């Protein structure tokens, strides 16, 4: 078998078995134009003319398309299917009458019948959606009206409850205002008294400081000599004391030094007594622990004769004995300290009295400051409480005003829609839109 024979066999089988079905509507100029342009549509095709469907077929088709739509009952569905058939049949008859009178063809095809059914179902869905939305809006409106009425009733109750609370808050605020004003006046009086006491205390502190400075200045005069004497005494040792004690007949300045030492220690001022004093085991302790603050005036007066002697100086005494020089420095330091202490003693007494008075004043001042602090804290707490009370009162006022405005708007809304609510809830006929 050749390729040509195979191809011819294929073409013959296709020509024998391939069938093409063209479905066309005779309506309009397009069909006539295509028949003129393609004559094979007439010459090479088997033409089957499908004329109008009988009423039974039309009714079966309409019932088939309407079977999936909820129409309430089978009777209604049958009635709608019959209505579609009647409309289609009446249009067909009218188109024939139209052709007979005006010689103009109006084609009514099965496609027109299907379009009629589709138009009905789509329009039914559209209207159901539209009416359902309207129904939902009405239901929502009624629900909102009910909610508004409930809200109005609640707001009336709330407003009634707010009024006594507002009066109570206002009365409490007035009481707080009076109390705060009184406490502020008391705080001002206490603050004035505290300021006066502070001024007194400041003045006393300055006077006490001056007295203390004067006493310290006098003490500063004696302390260097005393410190030098103590330092020199620390430098003494047993050998130095033995050296002084070993003089059978001491030099004049050494004799004068020991007389001054014995005078301060309350002993006789002869050389034998001086040697006994030097021989004491606690001689250095007697010097270091000497009660310099309570030297008797007669001893100071007698010691002055030695101190006023121009030869009785540490420099001159050192030429005869270095150990005696330290003792000379000590006696002169005791004389200087007793002289200064005599001047400082009344100043110390005055300083002690001034310090005691200042302590009393400061104690009174601290008590007054504590009282002032307590009063101020109380005023601050009352002011904070007053501020909170005023804020609460203003909040309640704002809430009351807002409630009044809302109540007025809600009453306008409910009064304006009262008739509509009655009409919606209590329909006058069975054809009303809303069914409770």
Buried (B, 14 or more C-beta within 10 A) or exposed (E): EEEEEEEEEEEEEEEEEEEEEEEEEEBEEEBEEEBEEEEEBEEEEEEEEEEBBEEEEBBEBBBEBBEEEEBEEEEEBBEBBBEBBEBBBEBBEEBEEBEEEEEEEBBBBBEBBBEBBEEBBEEBEEEEEEEEEEEEEBEEBBEEBEEBBEBBEEBBEBBEEBEEBBEEBBEBBEEBBEBBEEBBEBBEEBBEEBEEBBEBBEEBBEBBEEBBEBBBEBBEBBBEBBEBBBEBBEEBEEEBBEBBBEBEEBBEBBBBBBBBBBBBBEBEBEBEBBBBBBEEEEBBEEBEEBEBEEBEEEBBEBBEEBBEEEEBBBEBBBEBBBBBBBBBBBBBBBBBBBBBBEBBEEBBEBBEEBBEBBEEBBEBBEEBBEBBEEBBEBBEEBBEBBEEBBEBBEEBBEBBEEBEEBBEEBBEBBEEBEEEBEBBEEBEEEEEEBEE
